[in-house]
Amino acid sequence: MNKPEDDEVSKFENDEVKCPYCGSTDTARILYGKPFFSDELQKQLDSGKVRLGGCCIHVAEAEDGTMVRTDPERYCNHCGKEF
Ligand SMILES: [Zn+2]
């Protein structure tokens, strides 16, 4: 089993993702579930690098029977779209 938490923490370092709509790199990662609150997370929230998506993770069953997450992972601070 993968532990997504580990993966998400390691991804904090390289956090420049381009918005597919407007091309801005001013995008925030959307965190789901209950994040571990720390000074570092608070800083990222304040700077718009991270956005909280709430505690509900939406999943849907794909055609092959696997469960896939349907939530957007990113929020564009520039145009306000999620992707
Ligand atoms: Zn955008």
PDB file of the backbone (N, CA, C, O) and the ligand in Angstrom, with CONECT records:
HET     ZN  A 101       1
ATOM      1  N   MET A   1       0.825  -1.212   0.000  1.00  0.00           N
ATOM      2  CA  MET A   1       0.000   0.000   0.000  1.00  0.00           C
ATOM      3  C   MET A   1       0.859   1.262   0.000  1.00  0.00           C
ATOM      4  O   MET A   1       1.836   1.379   0.740  1.00  0.00           O
ATOM      5  N   ASN A   2       0.477   2.161  -0.819  1.00  0.00           N
ATOM      6  CA  ASN A   2       1.138   3.466  -0.785  1.00  0.00           C
ATOM      7  C   ASN A   2       0.630   4.276   0.385  1.00  0.00           C
ATOM      8  O   ASN A   2      -0.540   4.195   0.761  1.00  0.00           O
ATOM      9  N   LYS A   3       1.500   5.034   0.936  1.00  0.00           N
ATOM     10  CA  LYS A   3       1.044   5.977   1.955  1.00  0.00           C
ATOM     11  C   LYS A   3       1.104   7.386   1.372  1.00  0.00           C
ATOM     12  O   LYS A   3       2.167   8.006   1.335  1.00  0.00           O
ATOM     13  N   PRO A   4      -0.031   7.880   0.922  1.00  0.00           N
ATOM     14  CA  PRO A   4      -0.040   9.188   0.249  1.00  0.00           C
ATOM     15  C   PRO A   4       0.518  10.311   1.119  1.00  0.00           C
ATOM     16  O   PRO A   4       1.061  11.285   0.599  1.00  0.00           O
ATOM     17  N   GLU A   5       0.389  10.181   2.425  1.00  0.00           N
ATOM     18  CA  GLU A   5       0.874  11.248   3.299  1.00  0.00           C
ATOM     19  C   GLU A   5       2.366  11.514   3.101  1.00  0.00           C
ATOM     20  O   GLU A   5       2.813  12.658   3.012  1.00  0.00           O
ATOM     21  N   ASP A   6       3.118  10.416   3.034  1.00  0.00           N
ATOM     22  CA  ASP A   6       4.565  10.553   2.861  1.00  0.00           C
ATOM     23  C   ASP A   6       4.877  11.302   1.582  1.00  0.00           C
ATOM     24  O   ASP A   6       5.707  12.211   1.539  1.00  0.00           O
ATOM     25  N   ASP A   7       4.171  10.877   0.535  1.00  0.00           N
ATOM     26  CA  ASP A   7       4.395  11.451  -0.769  1.00  0.00           C
ATOM     27  C   ASP A   7       4.097  12.942  -0.766  1.00  0.00           C
ATOM     28  O   ASP A   7       4.847  13.733  -1.339  1.00  0.00           O
ATOM     29  N   GLU A   8       3.015  13.321  -0.127  1.00  0.00           N
ATOM     30  CA  GLU A   8       2.611  14.714  -0.148  1.00  0.00           C
ATOM     31  C   GLU A   8       3.599  15.601   0.586  1.00  0.00           C
ATOM     32  O   GLU A   8       3.852  16.735   0.179  1.00  0.00           O
ATOM     33  N   VAL A   9       4.140  15.093   1.639  1.00  0.00           N
ATOM     34  CA  VAL A   9       5.115  15.895   2.378  1.00  0.00           C
ATOM     35  C   VAL A   9       6.343  16.143   1.521  1.00  0.00           C
ATOM     36  O   VAL A   9       6.874  17.253   1.486  1.00  0.00           O
ATOM     37  N   SER A  10       6.792  15.098   0.828  1.00  0.00           N
ATOM     38  CA  SER A  10       8.009  15.247   0.036  1.00  0.00           C
ATOM     39  C   SER A  10       7.798  16.173  -1.145  1.00  0.00           C
ATOM     40  O   SER A  10       8.757  16.737  -1.671  1.00  0.00           O
ATOM     41  N   LYS A  11       6.554  16.336  -1.566  1.00  0.00           N
ATOM     42  CA  LYS A  11       6.285  17.191  -2.717  1.00  0.00           C
ATOM     43  C   LYS A  11       6.273  18.673  -2.358  1.00  0.00           C
ATOM     44  O   LYS A  11       6.207  19.528  -3.242  1.00  0.00           O
ATOM     45  N   PHE A  12       6.333  18.971  -1.090  1.00  0.00           N
ATOM     46  CA  PHE A  12       6.289  20.373  -0.674  1.00  0.00           C
ATOM     47  C   PHE A  12       7.445  21.179  -1.244  1.00  0.00           C
ATOM     48  O   PHE A  12       7.304  22.373  -1.511  1.00  0.00           O
ATOM     49  N   GLU A  13       8.579  20.535  -1.429  1.00  0.00           N
ATOM     50  CA  GLU A  13       9.780  21.262  -1.851  1.00  0.00           C
ATOM     51  C   GLU A  13       9.618  21.898  -3.231  1.00  0.00           C
ATOM     52  O   GLU A  13       9.814  23.101  -3.404  1.00  0.00           O
ATOM     53  N   ASN A  14       9.256  21.063  -4.210  1.00  0.00           N
ATOM     54  CA  ASN A  14       9.082  21.590  -5.559  1.00  0.00           C
ATOM     55  C   ASN A  14       7.624  21.904  -5.791  1.00  0.00           C
ATOM     56  O   ASN A  14       6.862  21.054  -6.251  1.00  0.00           O
ATOM     57  N   ASP A  15       7.242  23.100  -5.481  1.00  0.00           N
ATOM     58  CA  ASP A  15       5.823  23.376  -5.475  1.00  0.00           C
ATOM     59  C   ASP A  15       5.379  24.312  -6.588  1.00  0.00           C
ATOM     60  O   ASP A  15       4.309  24.914  -6.503  1.00  0.00           O
ATOM     61  N   GLU A  16       6.184  24.437  -7.619  1.00  0.00           N
ATOM     62  CA  GLU A  16       5.787  25.331  -8.697  1.00  0.00           C
ATOM     63  C   GLU A  16       5.085  24.561  -9.790  1.00  0.00           C
ATOM     64  O   GLU A  16       5.722  23.900 -10.611  1.00  0.00           O
ATOM     65  N   VAL A  17       3.789  24.648  -9.797  1.00  0.00           N
ATOM     66  CA  VAL A  17       3.008  23.978 -10.826  1.00  0.00           C
ATOM     67  C   VAL A  17       2.251  25.038 -11.604  1.00  0.00           C
ATOM     68  O   VAL A  17       1.638  25.935 -11.026  1.00  0.00           O
ATOM     69  N   LYS A  18       2.302  24.923 -12.909  1.00  0.00           N
ATOM     70  CA  LYS A  18       1.640  25.902 -13.754  1.00  0.00           C
ATOM     71  C   LYS A  18       0.155  25.638 -13.857  1.00  0.00           C
ATOM     72  O   LYS A  18      -0.290  24.499 -13.997  1.00  0.00           O
ATOM     73  N   CYS A  19      -0.588  26.701 -13.784  1.00  0.00           N
ATOM     74  CA  CYS A  19      -2.029  26.599 -13.983  1.00  0.00           C
ATOM     75  C   CYS A  19      -2.301  26.315 -15.460  1.00  0.00           C
ATOM     76  O   CYS A  19      -1.799  27.034 -16.324  1.00  0.00           O
ATOM     77  N   PRO A  20      -3.081  25.286 -15.763  1.00  0.00           N
ATOM     78  CA  PRO A  20      -3.366  24.958 -17.167  1.00  0.00           C
ATOM     79  C   PRO A  20      -4.287  25.983 -17.823  1.00  0.00           C
ATOM     80  O   PRO A  20      -4.414  26.009 -19.048  1.00  0.00           O
ATOM     81  N   TYR A  21      -4.923  26.819 -17.024  1.00  0.00           N
ATOM     82  CA  TYR A  21      -5.869  27.787 -17.567  1.00  0.00           C
ATOM     83  C   TYR A  21      -5.204  29.107 -17.927  1.00  0.00           C
ATOM     84  O   TYR A  21      -5.431  29.654 -19.006  1.00  0.00           O
ATOM     85  N   CYS A  22      -4.388  29.607 -17.025  1.00  0.00           N
ATOM     86  CA  CYS A  22      -3.810  30.929 -17.278  1.00  0.00           C
ATOM     87  C   CYS A  22      -2.291  30.899 -17.311  1.00  0.00           C
ATOM     88  O   CYS A  22      -1.665  31.902 -17.656  1.00  0.00           O
ATOM     89  N   GLY A  23      -1.683  29.769 -16.959  1.00  0.00           N
ATOM     90  CA  GLY A  23      -0.237  29.665 -17.046  1.00  0.00           C
ATOM     91  C   GLY A  23       0.507  30.215 -15.849  1.00  0.00           C
ATOM     92  O   GLY A  23       1.738  30.195 -15.819  1.00  0.00           O
ATOM     93  N   SER A  24      -0.222  30.705 -14.865  1.00  0.00           N
ATOM     94  CA  SER A  24       0.425  31.249 -13.680  1.00  0.00           C
ATOM     95  C   SER A  24       1.020  30.135 -12.834  1.00  0.00           C
ATOM     96  O   SER A  24       0.456  29.045 -12.743  1.00  0.00           O
ATOM     97  N   THR A  25       2.160  30.411 -12.219  1.00  0.00           N
ATOM     98  CA  THR A  25       2.717  29.422 -11.301  1.00  0.00           C
ATOM     99  C   THR A  25       2.333  29.753  -9.860  1.00  0.00           C
ATOM    100  O   THR A  25       2.826  29.139  -8.914  1.00  0.00           O
ATOM    101  N   ASP A  26       1.457  30.719  -9.717  1.00  0.00           N
ATOM    102  CA  ASP A  26       0.976  31.079  -8.386  1.00  0.00           C
ATOM    103  C   ASP A  26      -0.166  30.149  -8.014  1.00  0.00           C
ATOM    104  O   ASP A  26      -1.323  30.562  -7.930  1.00  0.00           O
ATOM    105  N   THR A  27       0.173  28.903  -7.796  1.00  0.00           N
ATOM    106  CA  THR A  27      -0.844  27.906  -7.502  1.00  0.00           C
ATOM    107  C   THR A  27      -0.643  27.319  -6.120  1.00  0.00           C
ATOM    108  O   THR A  27       0.480  27.243  -5.621  1.00  0.00           O
ATOM    109  N   ALA A  28      -1.714  26.913  -5.521  1.00  0.00           N
ATOM    110  CA  ALA A  28      -1.654  26.328  -4.197  1.00  0.00           C
ATOM    111  C   ALA A  28      -2.009  24.851  -4.277  1.00  0.00           C
ATOM    112  O   ALA A  28      -2.839  24.431  -5.083  1.00  0.00           O
ATOM    113  N   ARG A  29      -1.365  24.089  -3.431  1.00  0.00           N
ATOM    114  CA  ARG A  29      -1.730  22.690  -3.334  1.00  0.00           C
ATOM    115  C   ARG A  29      -2.933  22.585  -2.417  1.00  0.00           C
ATOM    116  O   ARG A  29      -2.970  23.226  -1.366  1.00  0.00           O
ATOM    117  N   ILE A  30      -3.904  21.795  -2.796  1.00  0.00           N
ATOM    118  CA  ILE A  30      -5.071  21.627  -1.937  1.00  0.00           C
ATOM    119  C   ILE A  30      -4.843  20.422  -1.035  1.00  0.00           C
ATOM    120  O   ILE A  30      -4.598  19.310  -1.501  1.00  0.00           O
ATOM    121  N   LEU A  31      -4.927  20.667   0.238  1.00  0.00           N
ATOM    122  CA  LEU A  31      -4.737  19.594   1.209  1.00  0.00           C
ATOM    123  C   LEU A  31      -6.089  19.082   1.663  1.00  0.00           C
ATOM    124  O   LEU A  31      -6.974  19.853   2.035  1.00  0.00           O
ATOM    125  N   TYR A  32      -6.232  17.778   1.626  1.00  0.00           N
ATOM    126  CA  TYR A  32      -7.467  17.180   2.120  1.00  0.00           C
ATOM    127  C   TYR A  32      -7.190  16.433   3.414  1.00  0.00           C
ATOM    128  O   TYR A  32      -6.044  16.158   3.772  1.00  0.00           O
ATOM    129  N   GLY A  33      -8.258  16.121   4.087  1.00  0.00           N
ATOM    130  CA  GLY A  33      -8.092  15.408   5.340  1.00  0.00           C
ATOM    131  C   GLY A  33      -7.686  16.375   6.430  1.00  0.00           C
ATOM    132  O   GLY A  33      -7.886  17.584   6.320  1.00  0.00           O
ATOM    133  N   LYS A  34      -7.124  15.831   7.463  1.00  0.00           N
ATOM    134  CA  LYS A  34      -6.706  16.676   8.574  1.00  0.00           C
ATOM    135  C   LYS A  34      -5.207  16.857   8.521  1.00  0.00           C
ATOM    136  O   LYS A  34      -4.458  15.977   8.947  1.00  0.00           O
ATOM    137  N   PRO A  35      -4.764  17.977   8.008  1.00  0.00           N
ATOM    138  CA  PRO A  35      -3.319  18.192   7.941  1.00  0.00           C
ATOM    139  C   PRO A  35      -2.742  18.385   9.327  1.00  0.00           C
ATOM    140  O   PRO A  35      -3.427  18.806  10.260  1.00  0.00           O
ATOM    141  N   PHE A  36      -1.508  18.078   9.431  1.00  0.00           N
ATOM    142  CA  PHE A  36      -0.797  18.312  10.680  1.00  0.00           C
ATOM    143  C   PHE A  36      -0.432  19.784  10.736  1.00  0.00           C
ATOM    144  O   PHE A  36       0.367  20.262   9.931  1.00  0.00           O
ATOM    145  N   PHE A  37      -1.006  20.491  11.672  1.00  0.00           N
ATOM    146  CA  PHE A  37      -0.764  21.922  11.727  1.00  0.00           C
ATOM    147  C   PHE A  37       0.579  22.233  12.362  1.00  0.00           C
ATOM    148  O   PHE A  37       0.895  21.780  13.462  1.00  0.00           O
ATOM    149  N   SER A  38       1.343  23.005  11.647  1.00  0.00           N
ATOM    150  CA  SER A  38       2.659  23.393  12.140  1.00  0.00           C
ATOM    151  C   SER A  38       2.898  24.828  11.687  1.00  0.00           C
ATOM    152  O   SER A  38       2.141  25.369  10.881  1.00  0.00           O
ATOM    153  N   ASP A  39       3.937  25.427  12.202  1.00  0.00           N
ATOM    154  CA  ASP A  39       4.288  26.779  11.769  1.00  0.00           C
ATOM    155  C   ASP A  39       4.522  26.814  10.267  1.00  0.00           C
ATOM    156  O   ASP A  39       4.150  27.761   9.574  1.00  0.00           O
ATOM    157  N   GLU A  40       5.155  25.742   9.790  1.00  0.00           N
ATOM    158  CA  GLU A  40       5.491  25.672   8.372  1.00  0.00           C
ATOM    159  C   GLU A  40       4.222  25.633   7.515  1.00  0.00           C
ATOM    160  O   GLU A  40       4.122  26.328   6.504  1.00  0.00           O
ATOM    161  N   LEU A  41       3.268  24.819   7.930  1.00  0.00           N
ATOM    162  CA  LEU A  41       2.005  24.731   7.193  1.00  0.00           C
ATOM    163  C   LEU A  41       1.276  26.066   7.252  1.00  0.00           C
ATOM    164  O   LEU A  41       0.724  26.521   6.251  1.00  0.00           O
ATOM    165  N   GLN A  42       1.274  26.686   8.416  1.00  0.00           N
ATOM    166  CA  GLN A  42       0.605  27.974   8.564  1.00  0.00           C
ATOM    167  C   GLN A  42       1.227  29.009   7.633  1.00  0.00           C
ATOM    168  O   GLN A  42       0.527  29.829   7.038  1.00  0.00           O
ATOM    169  N   LYS A  43       2.538  28.959   7.518  1.00  0.00           N
ATOM    170  CA  LYS A  43       3.244  29.879   6.629  1.00  0.00           C
ATOM    171  C   LYS A  43       2.813  29.652   5.184  1.00  0.00           C
ATOM    172  O   LYS A  43       2.600  30.601   4.431  1.00  0.00           O
ATOM    173  N   GLN A  44       2.688  28.388   4.812  1.00  0.00           N
ATOM    174  CA  GLN A  44       2.302  28.059   3.443  1.00  0.00           C
ATOM    175  C   GLN A  44       0.861  28.452   3.181  1.00  0.00           C
ATOM    176  O   GLN A  44       0.513  28.862   2.074  1.00  0.00           O
ATOM    177  N   LEU A  45       0.028  28.326   4.194  1.00  0.00           N
ATOM    178  CA  LEU A  45      -1.357  28.758   4.042  1.00  0.00           C
ATOM    179  C   LEU A  45      -1.406  30.272   3.853  1.00  0.00           C
ATOM    180  O   LEU A  45      -2.112  30.784   2.984  1.00  0.00           O
ATOM    181  N   ASP A  46      -0.643  30.970   4.681  1.00  0.00           N
ATOM    182  CA  ASP A  46      -0.631  32.431   4.619  1.00  0.00           C
ATOM    183  C   ASP A  46      -0.107  32.936   3.277  1.00  0.00           C
ATOM    184  O   ASP A  46      -0.584  33.947   2.761  1.00  0.00           O
ATOM    185  N   SER A  47       0.860  32.241   2.722  1.00  0.00           N
ATOM    186  CA  SER A  47       1.480  32.709   1.490  1.00  0.00           C
ATOM    187  C   SER A  47       0.733  32.222   0.261  1.00  0.00           C
ATOM    188  O   SER A  47       1.119  32.541  -0.864  1.00  0.00           O
ATOM    189  N   GLY A  48      -0.328  31.455   0.460  1.00  0.00           N
ATOM    190  CA  GLY A  48      -1.116  30.997  -0.671  1.00  0.00           C
ATOM    191  C   GLY A  48      -0.537  29.783  -1.363  1.00  0.00           C
ATOM    192  O   GLY A  48      -0.943  29.447  -2.476  1.00  0.00           O
ATOM    193  N   LYS A  49       0.408  29.122  -0.717  1.00  0.00           N
ATOM    194  CA  LYS A  49       1.004  27.927  -1.325  1.00  0.00           C
ATOM    195  C   LYS A  49       0.139  26.695  -1.083  1.00  0.00           C
ATOM    196  O   LYS A  49       0.184  25.725  -1.839  1.00  0.00           O
ATOM    197  N   VAL A  50      -0.631  26.755  -0.036  1.00  0.00           N
ATOM    198  CA  VAL A  50      -1.443  25.601   0.322  1.00  0.00           C
ATOM    199  C   VAL A  50      -2.842  26.083   0.640  1.00  0.00           C
ATOM    200  O   VAL A  50      -3.037  27.155   1.213  1.00  0.00           O
ATOM    201  N   ARG A  51      -3.800  25.277   0.261  1.00  0.00           N
ATOM    202  CA  ARG A  51      -5.182  25.618   0.511  1.00  0.00           C
ATOM    203  C   ARG A  51      -5.835  24.378   1.097  1.00  0.00           C
ATOM    204  O   ARG A  51      -5.533  23.257   0.687  1.00  0.00           O
ATOM    205  N   LEU A  52      -6.714  24.575   2.040  1.00  0.00           N
ATOM    206  CA  LEU A  52      -7.352  23.425   2.651  1.00  0.00           C
ATOM    207  C   LEU A  52      -8.638  23.073   1.903  1.00  0.00           C
ATOM    208  O   LEU A  52      -9.485  23.931   1.655  1.00  0.00           O
ATOM    209  N   GLY A  53      -8.762  21.814   1.557  1.00  0.00           N
ATOM    210  CA  GLY A  53      -9.911  21.372   0.762  1.00  0.00           C
ATOM    211  C   GLY A  53     -10.993  20.735   1.592  1.00  0.00           C
ATOM    212  O   GLY A  53     -11.997  20.274   1.050  1.00  0.00           O
ATOM    213  N   GLY A  54     -10.812  20.697   2.893  1.00  0.00           N
ATOM    214  CA  GLY A  54     -11.821  20.071   3.730  1.00  0.00           C
ATOM    215  C   GLY A  54     -11.482  18.629   4.025  1.00  0.00           C
ATOM    216  O   GLY A  54     -10.509  18.080   3.509  1.00  0.00           O
ATOM    217  N   CYS A  55     -12.303  18.027   4.865  1.00  0.00           N
ATOM    218  CA  CYS A  55     -11.943  16.704   5.350  1.00  0.00           C
ATOM    219  C   CYS A  55     -12.571  15.592   4.528  1.00  0.00           C
ATOM    220  O   CYS A  55     -12.325  14.414   4.787  1.00  0.00           O
ATOM    221  N   CYS A  56     -13.376  15.953   3.542  1.00  0.00           N
ATOM    222  CA  CYS A  56     -14.018  14.905   2.760  1.00  0.00           C
ATOM    223  C   CYS A  56     -13.259  14.669   1.459  1.00  0.00           C
ATOM    224  O   CYS A  56     -13.088  15.583   0.652  1.00  0.00           O
ATOM    225  N   ILE A  57     -12.822  13.468   1.272  1.00  0.00           N
ATOM    226  CA  ILE A  57     -12.163  13.114   0.024  1.00  0.00           C
ATOM    227  C   ILE A  57     -13.170  12.390  -0.850  1.00  0.00           C
ATOM    228  O   ILE A  57     -13.757  11.388  -0.444  1.00  0.00           O
ATOM    229  N   HIS A  58     -13.361  12.898  -2.032  1.00  0.00           N
ATOM    230  CA  HIS A  58     -14.341  12.291  -2.922  1.00  0.00           C
ATOM    231  C   HIS A  58     -13.665  11.272  -3.827  1.00  0.00           C
ATOM    232  O   HIS A  58     -12.659  11.554  -4.477  1.00  0.00           O
ATOM    233  N   VAL A  59     -14.238  10.105  -3.848  1.00  0.00           N
ATOM    234  CA  VAL A  59     -13.700   9.083  -4.735  1.00  0.00           C
ATOM    235  C   VAL A  59     -14.813   8.582  -5.644  1.00  0.00           C
ATOM    236  O   VAL A  59     -15.993   8.636  -5.296  1.00  0.00           O
ATOM    237  N   ALA A  60     -14.426   8.107  -6.780  1.00  0.00           N
ATOM    238  CA  ALA A  60     -15.384   7.531  -7.711  1.00  0.00           C
ATOM    239  C   ALA A  60     -14.809   6.220  -8.227  1.00  0.00           C
ATOM    240  O   ALA A  60     -13.594   6.031  -8.273  1.00  0.00           O
ATOM    241  N   GLU A  61     -15.689   5.337  -8.608  1.00  0.00           N
ATOM    242  CA  GLU A  61     -15.215   4.056  -9.111  1.00  0.00           C
ATOM    243  C   GLU A  61     -14.981   4.176 -10.610  1.00  0.00           C
ATOM    244  O   GLU A  61     -15.875   4.548 -11.370  1.00  0.00           O
ATOM    245  N   ALA A  62     -13.766   3.854 -11.014  1.00  0.00           N
ATOM    246  CA  ALA A  62     -13.444   3.901 -12.434  1.00  0.00           C
ATOM    247  C   ALA A  62     -14.003   2.661 -13.131  1.00  0.00           C
ATOM    248  O   ALA A  62     -14.490   1.728 -12.493  1.00  0.00           O
ATOM    249  N   GLU A  63     -13.917   2.683 -14.449  1.00  0.00           N
ATOM    250  CA  GLU A  63     -14.496   1.586 -15.219  1.00  0.00           C
ATOM    251  C   GLU A  63     -13.869   0.239 -14.884  1.00  0.00           C
ATOM    252  O   GLU A  63     -14.532  -0.796 -14.936  1.00  0.00           O
ATOM    253  N   ASP A  64     -12.597   0.265 -14.542  1.00  0.00           N
ATOM    254  CA  ASP A  64     -11.938  -1.003 -14.241  1.00  0.00           C
ATOM    255  C   ASP A  64     -12.100  -1.394 -12.770  1.00  0.00           C
ATOM    256  O   ASP A  64     -11.479  -2.348 -12.300  1.00  0.00           O
ATOM    257  N   GLY A  65     -12.934  -0.652 -12.056  1.00  0.00           N
ATOM    258  CA  GLY A  65     -13.233  -1.048 -10.694  1.00  0.00           C
ATOM    259  C   GLY A  65     -12.333  -0.444  -9.630  1.00  0.00           C
ATOM    260  O   GLY A  65     -12.552  -0.658  -8.437  1.00  0.00           O
ATOM    261  N   THR A  66     -11.318   0.312 -10.052  1.00  0.00           N
ATOM    262  CA  THR A  66     -10.467   0.937  -9.052  1.00  0.00           C
ATOM    263  C   THR A  66     -11.096   2.237  -8.582  1.00  0.00           C
ATOM    264  O   THR A  66     -11.872   2.871  -9.297  1.00  0.00           O
ATOM    265  N   MET A  67     -10.748   2.609  -7.387  1.00  0.00           N
ATOM    266  CA  MET A  67     -11.266   3.853  -6.851  1.00  0.00           C
ATOM    267  C   MET A  67     -10.288   4.980  -7.177  1.00  0.00           C
ATOM    268  O   MET A  67      -9.088   4.872  -6.925  1.00  0.00           O
ATOM    269  N   VAL A  68     -10.811   6.033  -7.728  1.00  0.00           N
ATOM    270  CA  VAL A  68      -9.949   7.165  -8.054  1.00  0.00           C
ATOM    271  C   VAL A  68     -10.455   8.410  -7.355  1.00  0.00           C
ATOM    272  O   VAL A  68     -11.656   8.597  -7.160  1.00  0.00           O
ATOM    273  N   ARG A  69      -9.527   9.238  -6.991  1.00  0.00           N
ATOM    274  CA  ARG A  69      -9.917  10.502  -6.359  1.00  0.00           C
ATOM    275  C   ARG A  69     -10.374  11.484  -7.417  1.00  0.00           C
ATOM    276  O   ARG A  69      -9.756  11.606  -8.475  1.00  0.00           O
ATOM    277  N   THR A  70     -11.447  12.174  -7.129  1.00  0.00           N
ATOM    278  CA  THR A  70     -11.987  13.106  -8.109  1.00  0.00           C
ATOM    279  C   THR A  70     -11.751  14.558  -7.708  1.00  0.00           C
ATOM    280  O   THR A  70     -12.150  15.482  -8.417  1.00  0.00           O
ATOM    281  N   ASP A  71     -11.112  14.743  -6.590  1.00  0.00           N
ATOM    282  CA  ASP A  71     -10.885  16.111  -6.143  1.00  0.00           C
ATOM    283  C   ASP A  71      -9.754  16.764  -6.919  1.00  0.00           C
ATOM    284  O   ASP A  71      -8.782  16.102  -7.285  1.00  0.00           O
ATOM    285  N   PRO A  72      -9.877  18.048  -7.169  1.00  0.00           N
ATOM    286  CA  PRO A  72      -8.744  18.751  -7.768  1.00  0.00           C
ATOM    287  C   PRO A  72      -7.585  18.796  -6.772  1.00  0.00           C
ATOM    288  O   PRO A  72      -7.795  18.775  -5.559  1.00  0.00           O
ATOM    289  N   GLU A  73      -6.384  18.857  -7.291  1.00  0.00           N
ATOM    290  CA  GLU A  73      -5.220  18.869  -6.405  1.00  0.00           C
ATOM    291  C   GLU A  73      -4.621  20.256  -6.246  1.00  0.00           C
ATOM    292  O   GLU A  73      -3.838  20.515  -5.332  1.00  0.00           O
ATOM    293  N   ARG A  74      -5.001  21.128  -7.141  1.00  0.00           N
ATOM    294  CA  ARG A  74      -4.383  22.450  -7.161  1.00  0.00           C
ATOM    295  C   ARG A  74      -5.417  23.543  -7.258  1.00  0.00           C
ATOM    296  O   ARG A  74      -6.505  23.355  -7.803  1.00  0.00           O
ATOM    297  N   TYR A  75      -5.063  24.668  -6.727  1.00  0.00           N
ATOM    298  CA  TYR A  75      -5.913  25.847  -6.828  1.00  0.00           C
ATOM    299  C   TYR A  75      -5.066  26.972  -7.369  1.00  0.00           C
ATOM    300  O   TYR A  75      -3.966  27.216  -6.874  1.00  0.00           O
ATOM    301  N   CYS A  76      -5.564  27.664  -8.383  1.00  0.00           N
ATOM    302  CA  CYS A  76      -4.803  28.764  -8.953  1.00  0.00           C
ATOM    303  C   CYS A  76      -5.164  30.054  -8.222  1.00  0.00           C
ATOM    304  O   CYS A  76      -6.323  30.470  -8.205  1.00  0.00           O
ATOM    305  N   ASN A  77      -4.162  30.672  -7.624  1.00  0.00           N
ATOM    306  CA  ASN A  77      -4.411  31.934  -6.926  1.00  0.00           C
ATOM    307  C   ASN A  77      -4.667  33.065  -7.900  1.00  0.00           C
ATOM    308  O   ASN A  77      -5.216  34.104  -7.532  1.00  0.00           O
ATOM    309  N   HIS A  78      -4.268  32.859  -9.143  1.00  0.00           N
ATOM    310  CA  HIS A  78      -4.370  33.912 -10.147  1.00  0.00           C
ATOM    311  C   HIS A  78      -5.770  33.987 -10.753  1.00  0.00           C
ATOM    312  O   HIS A  78      -6.381  35.055 -10.784  1.00  0.00           O
ATOM    313  N   CYS A  79      -6.277  32.845 -11.237  1.00  0.00           N
ATOM    314  CA  CYS A  79      -7.590  32.883 -11.889  1.00  0.00           C
ATOM    315  C   CYS A  79      -8.666  32.192 -11.061  1.00  0.00           C
ATOM    316  O   CYS A  79      -9.843  32.227 -11.421  1.00  0.00           O
ATOM    317  N   GLY A  80      -8.275  31.568  -9.959  1.00  0.00           N
ATOM    318  CA  GLY A  80      -9.270  31.009  -9.054  1.00  0.00           C
ATOM    319  C   GLY A  80      -9.834  29.661  -9.478  1.00  0.00           C
ATOM    320  O   GLY A  80     -10.835  29.203  -8.926  1.00  0.00           O
ATOM    321  N   LYS A  81      -9.201  29.029 -10.448  1.00  0.00           N
ATOM    322  CA  LYS A  81      -9.693  27.717 -10.879  1.00  0.00           C
ATOM    323  C   LYS A  81      -8.986  26.598 -10.116  1.00  0.00           C
ATOM    324  O   LYS A  81      -7.844  26.732  -9.676  1.00  0.00           O
ATOM    325  N   GLU A  82      -9.703  25.505  -9.979  1.00  0.00           N
ATOM    326  CA  GLU A  82      -9.102  24.314  -9.383  1.00  0.00           C
ATOM    327  C   GLU A  82      -8.815  23.324 -10.493  1.00  0.00           C
ATOM    328  O   GLU A  82      -9.561  23.226 -11.468  1.00  0.00           O
ATOM    329  N   PHE A  83      -7.751  22.609 -10.338  1.00  0.00           N
ATOM    330  CA  PHE A  83      -7.417  21.636 -11.385  1.00  0.00           C
ATOM    331  C   PHE A  83      -6.656  20.454 -10.812  1.00  0.00           C
ATOM    332  O   PHE A  83      -6.294  19.537 -11.550  1.00  0.00           O
TER     333      PHE A  83
HETATM  334 ZN    ZN A 101      -4.887  30.176 -13.360  1.00  0.00          ZN2+
END
